[in-house]
Amino acid sequence: MNFNDVSREGVKVVLYNNDLWVVEGVNETARQMHLRNVRSNKVCSACIAGVAAVDDQALIQAAVANIAAKEASRSLILINGFTPEQMKDAQDRCSIIVRELSGKISAQEAAKECGLSRSCYYEARRKYSQELSPASLGVKKQRRKHCEPLG
């Protein structure tokens, strides 16, 4: 990085020692920069030749995109609190149950395709509703009930 790049107003974030720093000031006579670490808030002085300019607008856009992606993944809760993955599993089980109910495959084959024991498959088939279809087969993680100790 050359001195003219630092002295212009647009450079505010730099890369120094493989970390991001905010430029807090420039000593033109000593050709030094006063930096504050983005993560640790540590302050230091560095020779202008040892730092590299970083496009702070690109960093801001990347951070905004990252935050938006996290928010979008949090908002992917669909019907009755099911995630898209859970709904896909439910749709797959629904199609297997429909094939079994129509006589195309046996219950044992259907249980194997679902990855369930036969008794668990029969429980899923009992829950199956043609009106709700996949939503009736959504699988939520079961939480263990905590029991109070006796005595």
Rosetta constraint file for C-alpha pairs under 8 A:
AtomPair CA 1 CA 5 HARMONIC 6.67 0.50
AtomPair CA 1 CA 6 HARMONIC 7.65 0.50
AtomPair CA 1 CA 48 HARMONIC 6.74 0.50
AtomPair CA 1 CA 49 HARMONIC 5.57 0.50
AtomPair CA 1 CA 50 HARMONIC 7.37 0.50
AtomPair CA 1 CA 51 HARMONIC 6.19 0.50
AtomPair CA 1 CA 52 HARMONIC 5.31 0.50
AtomPair CA 1 CA 53 HARMONIC 6.67 0.50
AtomPair CA 2 CA 6 HARMONIC 6.93 0.50
AtomPair CA 2 CA 48 HARMONIC 6.89 0.50
AtomPair CA 2 CA 49 HARMONIC 6.34 0.50
AtomPair CA 3 CA 7 HARMONIC 6.31 0.50
AtomPair CA 3 CA 31 HARMONIC 7.32 0.50
AtomPair CA 3 CA 48 HARMONIC 6.41 0.50
AtomPair CA 3 CA 49 HARMONIC 7.69 0.50
AtomPair CA 4 CA 8 HARMONIC 6.45 0.50
AtomPair CA 5 CA 11 HARMONIC 7.13 0.50
AtomPair CA 5 CA 53 HARMONIC 7.91 0.50
AtomPair CA 6 CA 11 HARMONIC 6.02 0.50
AtomPair CA 6 CA 26 HARMONIC 7.78 0.50
AtomPair CA 6 CA 48 HARMONIC 7.65 0.50
AtomPair CA 6 CA 53 HARMONIC 7.94 0.50
AtomPair CA 7 CA 11 HARMONIC 7.94 0.50
AtomPair CA 7 CA 26 HARMONIC 7.44 0.50
AtomPair CA 11 CA 23 HARMONIC 7.79 0.50
AtomPair CA 11 CA 53 HARMONIC 6.50 0.50
AtomPair CA 11 CA 54 HARMONIC 7.38 0.50
AtomPair CA 11 CA 55 HARMONIC 7.56 0.50
AtomPair CA 11 CA 56 HARMONIC 7.70 0.50
AtomPair CA 12 CA 22 HARMONIC 5.71 0.50
AtomPair CA 12 CA 23 HARMONIC 5.19 0.50
AtomPair CA 12 CA 24 HARMONIC 7.93 0.50
AtomPair CA 12 CA 54 HARMONIC 7.99 0.50
AtomPair CA 12 CA 56 HARMONIC 6.98 0.50
AtomPair CA 13 CA 20 HARMONIC 6.77 0.50
AtomPair CA 13 CA 21 HARMONIC 5.68 0.50
AtomPair CA 13 CA 22 HARMONIC 4.62 0.50
AtomPair CA 13 CA 23 HARMONIC 6.04 0.50
AtomPair CA 13 CA 53 HARMONIC 6.54 0.50
AtomPair CA 13 CA 54 HARMONIC 5.54 0.50
AtomPair CA 13 CA 55 HARMONIC 7.16 0.50
AtomPair CA 13 CA 56 HARMONIC 5.83 0.50
AtomPair CA 14 CA 20 HARMONIC 5.82 0.50
AtomPair CA 14 CA 21 HARMONIC 5.31 0.50
AtomPair CA 14 CA 22 HARMONIC 6.33 0.50
AtomPair CA 14 CA 23 HARMONIC 7.04 0.50
AtomPair CA 14 CA 51 HARMONIC 6.24 0.50
AtomPair CA 14 CA 52 HARMONIC 5.43 0.50
AtomPair CA 14 CA 53 HARMONIC 4.59 0.50
AtomPair CA 14 CA 54 HARMONIC 5.03 0.50
AtomPair CA 15 CA 19 HARMONIC 5.53 0.50
AtomPair CA 15 CA 20 HARMONIC 4.85 0.50
AtomPair CA 15 CA 21 HARMONIC 6.17 0.50
AtomPair CA 15 CA 51 HARMONIC 5.63 0.50
AtomPair CA 15 CA 52 HARMONIC 5.02 0.50
AtomPair CA 15 CA 53 HARMONIC 6.31 0.50
AtomPair CA 15 CA 54 HARMONIC 6.44 0.50
AtomPair CA 16 CA 20 HARMONIC 6.42 0.50
AtomPair CA 16 CA 21 HARMONIC 6.75 0.50
AtomPair CA 16 CA 50 HARMONIC 6.78 0.50
AtomPair CA 16 CA 51 HARMONIC 4.92 0.50
AtomPair CA 16 CA 52 HARMONIC 6.70 0.50
AtomPair CA 17 CA 51 HARMONIC 7.96 0.50
AtomPair CA 19 CA 37 HARMONIC 7.55 0.50
AtomPair CA 20 CA 37 HARMONIC 6.22 0.50
AtomPair CA 20 CA 38 HARMONIC 5.82 0.50
AtomPair CA 20 CA 39 HARMONIC 7.83 0.50
AtomPair CA 21 CA 35 HARMONIC 5.80 0.50
AtomPair CA 21 CA 36 HARMONIC 5.34 0.50
AtomPair CA 21 CA 37 HARMONIC 4.41 0.50
AtomPair CA 21 CA 38 HARMONIC 5.34 0.50
AtomPair CA 22 CA 35 HARMONIC 5.53 0.50
AtomPair CA 22 CA 36 HARMONIC 5.20 0.50
AtomPair CA 22 CA 37 HARMONIC 6.40 0.50
AtomPair CA 22 CA 38 HARMONIC 6.55 0.50
AtomPair CA 23 CA 33 HARMONIC 6.80 0.50
AtomPair CA 23 CA 34 HARMONIC 6.03 0.50
AtomPair CA 23 CA 35 HARMONIC 4.76 0.50
AtomPair CA 23 CA 36 HARMONIC 6.64 0.50
AtomPair CA 24 CA 33 HARMONIC 7.59 0.50
AtomPair CA 24 CA 34 HARMONIC 5.39 0.50
AtomPair CA 24 CA 35 HARMONIC 5.51 0.50
AtomPair CA 24 CA 36 HARMONIC 6.77 0.50
AtomPair CA 25 CA 33 HARMONIC 5.87 0.50
AtomPair CA 25 CA 34 HARMONIC 4.97 0.50
AtomPair CA 25 CA 35 HARMONIC 7.22 0.50
AtomPair CA 26 CA 31 HARMONIC 7.32 0.50
AtomPair CA 26 CA 32 HARMONIC 5.94 0.50
AtomPair CA 26 CA 33 HARMONIC 4.48 0.50
AtomPair CA 26 CA 34 HARMONIC 6.04 0.50
AtomPair CA 27 CA 31 HARMONIC 5.64 0.50
AtomPair CA 27 CA 32 HARMONIC 5.11 0.50
AtomPair CA 27 CA 33 HARMONIC 6.10 0.50
AtomPair CA 27 CA 34 HARMONIC 7.75 0.50
AtomPair CA 28 CA 32 HARMONIC 6.75 0.50
AtomPair CA 31 CA 47 HARMONIC 6.22 0.50
AtomPair CA 31 CA 48 HARMONIC 5.97 0.50
AtomPair CA 32 CA 45 HARMONIC 6.31 0.50
AtomPair CA 32 CA 46 HARMONIC 5.46 0.50
AtomPair CA 32 CA 47 HARMONIC 4.64 0.50
AtomPair CA 32 CA 48 HARMONIC 5.50 0.50
AtomPair CA 33 CA 45 HARMONIC 5.43 0.50
AtomPair CA 33 CA 46 HARMONIC 5.29 0.50
AtomPair CA 33 CA 47 HARMONIC 6.30 0.50
AtomPair CA 33 CA 48 HARMONIC 6.08 0.50
AtomPair CA 34 CA 43 HARMONIC 7.24 0.50
AtomPair CA 34 CA 44 HARMONIC 5.89 0.50
AtomPair CA 34 CA 45 HARMONIC 4.54 0.50
AtomPair CA 34 CA 46 HARMONIC 6.66 0.50
AtomPair CA 35 CA 43 HARMONIC 5.59 0.50
AtomPair CA 35 CA 44 HARMONIC 5.33 0.50
AtomPair CA 35 CA 45 HARMONIC 5.98 0.50
AtomPair CA 35 CA 46 HARMONIC 7.39 0.50
AtomPair CA 36 CA 41 HARMONIC 5.64 0.50
AtomPair CA 36 CA 42 HARMONIC 5.52 0.50
AtomPair CA 36 CA 43 HARMONIC 4.42 0.50
AtomPair CA 36 CA 44 HARMONIC 6.56 0.50
AtomPair CA 37 CA 41 HARMONIC 4.73 0.50
AtomPair CA 37 CA 42 HARMONIC 5.11 0.50
AtomPair CA 37 CA 43 HARMONIC 6.37 0.50
AtomPair CA 46 CA 50 HARMONIC 6.82 0.50
AtomPair CA 46 CA 51 HARMONIC 7.53 0.50
AtomPair CA 47 CA 51 HARMONIC 7.30 0.50
AtomPair CA 55 CA 59 HARMONIC 6.58 0.50
AtomPair CA 56 CA 60 HARMONIC 6.19 0.50
AtomPair CA 57 CA 61 HARMONIC 6.14 0.50
AtomPair CA 58 CA 62 HARMONIC 6.05 0.50
AtomPair CA 59 CA 63 HARMONIC 6.10 0.50
AtomPair CA 60 CA 64 HARMONIC 6.11 0.50
AtomPair CA 61 CA 65 HARMONIC 6.08 0.50
AtomPair CA 62 CA 66 HARMONIC 6.05 0.50
AtomPair CA 63 CA 67 HARMONIC 6.13 0.50
AtomPair CA 64 CA 68 HARMONIC 6.08 0.50
AtomPair CA 65 CA 69 HARMONIC 6.09 0.50
AtomPair CA 66 CA 70 HARMONIC 6.29 0.50
AtomPair CA 67 CA 71 HARMONIC 6.17 0.50
AtomPair CA 68 CA 72 HARMONIC 6.02 0.50
AtomPair CA 69 CA 73 HARMONIC 6.20 0.50
AtomPair CA 70 CA 74 HARMONIC 6.25 0.50
AtomPair CA 71 CA 75 HARMONIC 6.20 0.50
AtomPair CA 72 CA 76 HARMONIC 6.40 0.50
AtomPair CA 76 CA 83 HARMONIC 6.03 0.50
AtomPair CA 76 CA 84 HARMONIC 6.81 0.50
AtomPair CA 77 CA 81 HARMONIC 5.34 0.50
AtomPair CA 77 CA 82 HARMONIC 5.50 0.50
AtomPair CA 77 CA 83 HARMONIC 4.83 0.50
AtomPair CA 77 CA 84 HARMONIC 7.24 0.50
AtomPair CA 78 CA 82 HARMONIC 5.30 0.50
AtomPair CA 78 CA 83 HARMONIC 5.90 0.50
AtomPair CA 78 CA 84 HARMONIC 7.06 0.50
AtomPair CA 79 CA 135 HARMONIC 7.06 0.50
AtomPair CA 80 CA 135 HARMONIC 8.00 0.50
AtomPair CA 82 CA 86 HARMONIC 5.84 0.50
AtomPair CA 82 CA 87 HARMONIC 6.33 0.50
AtomPair CA 82 CA 138 HARMONIC 6.93 0.50
AtomPair CA 82 CA 140 HARMONIC 7.38 0.50
AtomPair CA 83 CA 87 HARMONIC 6.27 0.50
AtomPair CA 84 CA 88 HARMONIC 6.15 0.50
AtomPair CA 85 CA 89 HARMONIC 6.29 0.50
AtomPair CA 86 CA 90 HARMONIC 6.17 0.50
AtomPair CA 86 CA 138 HARMONIC 6.14 0.50
AtomPair CA 86 CA 139 HARMONIC 6.47 0.50
AtomPair CA 86 CA 140 HARMONIC 7.79 0.50
AtomPair CA 87 CA 91 HARMONIC 6.12 0.50
AtomPair CA 87 CA 134 HARMONIC 6.72 0.50
AtomPair CA 87 CA 135 HARMONIC 7.06 0.50
AtomPair CA 87 CA 138 HARMONIC 6.19 0.50
AtomPair CA 88 CA 92 HARMONIC 6.18 0.50
AtomPair CA 89 CA 93 HARMONIC 6.24 0.50
AtomPair CA 89 CA 138 HARMONIC 7.50 0.50
AtomPair CA 90 CA 94 HARMONIC 5.99 0.50
AtomPair CA 90 CA 134 HARMONIC 4.88 0.50
AtomPair CA 90 CA 135 HARMONIC 6.85 0.50
AtomPair CA 90 CA 136 HARMONIC 7.88 0.50
AtomPair CA 90 CA 137 HARMONIC 5.09 0.50
AtomPair CA 90 CA 138 HARMONIC 5.10 0.50
AtomPair CA 90 CA 139 HARMONIC 7.26 0.50
AtomPair CA 91 CA 95 HARMONIC 6.27 0.50
AtomPair CA 91 CA 133 HARMONIC 7.64 0.50
AtomPair CA 91 CA 134 HARMONIC 4.78 0.50
AtomPair CA 91 CA 137 HARMONIC 7.86 0.50
AtomPair CA 92 CA 96 HARMONIC 6.36 0.50
AtomPair CA 92 CA 114 HARMONIC 7.92 0.50
AtomPair CA 93 CA 97 HARMONIC 6.11 0.50
AtomPair CA 93 CA 114 HARMONIC 6.02 0.50
AtomPair CA 93 CA 134 HARMONIC 7.67 0.50
AtomPair CA 93 CA 137 HARMONIC 7.27 0.50
AtomPair CA 94 CA 98 HARMONIC 6.19 0.50
AtomPair CA 94 CA 128 HARMONIC 7.50 0.50
AtomPair CA 94 CA 133 HARMONIC 6.38 0.50
AtomPair CA 94 CA 134 HARMONIC 5.67 0.50
AtomPair CA 94 CA 137 HARMONIC 7.08 0.50
AtomPair CA 95 CA 99 HARMONIC 6.25 0.50
AtomPair CA 96 CA 100 HARMONIC 6.22 0.50
AtomPair CA 96 CA 110 HARMONIC 5.99 0.50
AtomPair CA 96 CA 113 HARMONIC 7.45 0.50
AtomPair CA 96 CA 114 HARMONIC 7.39 0.50
AtomPair CA 97 CA 101 HARMONIC 5.98 0.50
AtomPair CA 97 CA 110 HARMONIC 6.86 0.50
AtomPair CA 97 CA 125 HARMONIC 6.56 0.50
AtomPair CA 98 CA 102 HARMONIC 6.11 0.50
AtomPair CA 99 CA 103 HARMONIC 6.41 0.50
AtomPair CA 99 CA 104 HARMONIC 5.37 0.50
AtomPair CA 99 CA 105 HARMONIC 6.23 0.50
AtomPair CA 100 CA 104 HARMONIC 5.73 0.50
AtomPair CA 100 CA 105 HARMONIC 4.94 0.50
AtomPair CA 100 CA 106 HARMONIC 5.82 0.50
AtomPair CA 100 CA 107 HARMONIC 6.12 0.50
AtomPair CA 100 CA 110 HARMONIC 6.35 0.50
AtomPair CA 105 CA 109 HARMONIC 6.21 0.50
AtomPair CA 105 CA 110 HARMONIC 6.60 0.50
AtomPair CA 106 CA 110 HARMONIC 6.19 0.50
AtomPair CA 107 CA 111 HARMONIC 6.02 0.50
AtomPair CA 107 CA 118 HARMONIC 7.34 0.50
AtomPair CA 107 CA 121 HARMONIC 7.91 0.50
AtomPair CA 108 CA 112 HARMONIC 6.28 0.50
AtomPair CA 108 CA 118 HARMONIC 6.26 0.50
AtomPair CA 109 CA 113 HARMONIC 6.21 0.50
AtomPair CA 110 CA 114 HARMONIC 6.16 0.50
AtomPair CA 110 CA 121 HARMONIC 7.68 0.50
AtomPair CA 111 CA 115 HARMONIC 6.11 0.50
AtomPair CA 111 CA 116 HARMONIC 5.11 0.50
AtomPair CA 111 CA 117 HARMONIC 5.99 0.50
AtomPair CA 111 CA 118 HARMONIC 5.45 0.50
AtomPair CA 111 CA 120 HARMONIC 7.91 0.50
AtomPair CA 111 CA 121 HARMONIC 5.23 0.50
AtomPair CA 112 CA 116 HARMONIC 6.04 0.50
AtomPair CA 112 CA 117 HARMONIC 7.20 0.50
AtomPair CA 112 CA 118 HARMONIC 7.95 0.50
AtomPair CA 114 CA 121 HARMONIC 7.53 0.50
AtomPair CA 116 CA 120 HARMONIC 5.80 0.50
AtomPair CA 116 CA 121 HARMONIC 5.67 0.50
AtomPair CA 117 CA 121 HARMONIC 6.05 0.50
AtomPair CA 118 CA 122 HARMONIC 6.17 0.50
AtomPair CA 119 CA 123 HARMONIC 6.32 0.50
AtomPair CA 120 CA 124 HARMONIC 6.24 0.50
AtomPair CA 121 CA 125 HARMONIC 6.09 0.50
AtomPair CA 122 CA 126 HARMONIC 6.03 0.50
AtomPair CA 123 CA 127 HARMONIC 6.43 0.50
AtomPair CA 124 CA 128 HARMONIC 6.27 0.50
AtomPair CA 124 CA 137 HARMONIC 6.57 0.50
AtomPair CA 127 CA 136 HARMONIC 6.29 0.50
AtomPair CA 127 CA 137 HARMONIC 6.67 0.50
AtomPair CA 128 CA 132 HARMONIC 7.86 0.50
AtomPair CA 128 CA 133 HARMONIC 6.54 0.50
AtomPair CA 128 CA 134 HARMONIC 7.95 0.50
AtomPair CA 128 CA 136 HARMONIC 5.53 0.50
AtomPair CA 128 CA 137 HARMONIC 6.08 0.50
AtomPair CA 129 CA 133 HARMONIC 5.38 0.50
AtomPair CA 129 CA 136 HARMONIC 5.96 0.50
AtomPair CA 132 CA 136 HARMONIC 5.49 0.50
AtomPair CA 133 CA 137 HARMONIC 7.19 0.50
AtomPair CA 134 CA 138 HARMONIC 6.55 0.50
